[in-house]
């Protein structure tokens, strides 16, 4: 039974050698959106995965997704830090809300392109 599963997994990898890397990109998108529920910890786990797997995706359509995810992390981190530092005044609340909106937008935009096996063009938003 386990040999059958092993052969099936091998034939899937042979058919699409990027499938495992594609899966990692999807996992990172999921971790990014789950950061709302887990206080940002999953966002950190996602960025670690991005940097560990980044060399593996170079030259593929997935490279644009890893770059997009890494950029998303740094944008969100900057907005959250600025929001926390200015929390005592109204601007802090606005920056934290903006961080949430930017995260949802960038995950949705990236995930929708990932879902149809297409790269994503890099932009500020």
Protein Blocks (a to p, Z undefined) as FASTA:
>chain_A
ZZmmmmmmmmmmmmmmmlmmmmmmmmmmmmmmmmmmnnommmmmmmmmmmmmmmmmgoia
klmmmmmmmmmmmmmmmmmmmmmmmmmpmklmmmmmmmmmmmmmmmmmmmmmmmnopacd
ddfZZ
